[in-house]
Amino acid sequence: MHWLEHKIPPPLVAALAGVAMWFTAQASGGVTDSAPRTAAAVLLALVGLAFDVAGLHAFRRARTTVNPLRPGGASALVVGGVYRVTRNPMYVGLALLLLAWTVYLGAPLALLGVAAFVAYITRFQIVPEERVLAQKFGPDFTAYRSRVRRWL
């Protein structure tokens, strides 16, 4: 299934997961309003957005590509800022946004959408990216990979 590697933009994968989560919630009784649940969802969404913005900012500061479909275009190995916490802050951010969506929906089965997103992104985006980065940056990437977790 190498043909799926770097083919679907991760935000689109997250959006498709979110739509599937919505349908899952509807099939299991629908969404009911809950102020505490909404507050928790907003908090999680803000944390997710912070990861996304911090990752994008670090890439822009390093003047390297932010295009996840073209990892070979990377001109620098970014290891500072949020990249000291996770090797994939933008994907962590998207996963947290989906988790926030799950909390808002109040449908435990919707967690399957988060799991599906993480599994897909790991297999078809992150693993192939890591192959490219290992070839491009060699021992520097190997050392970074040994210090920092893939997700959190």
Order of alpha helices (4+ residues) and beta strands (2+ residues): alpha-alpha-alpha-alpha-alpha
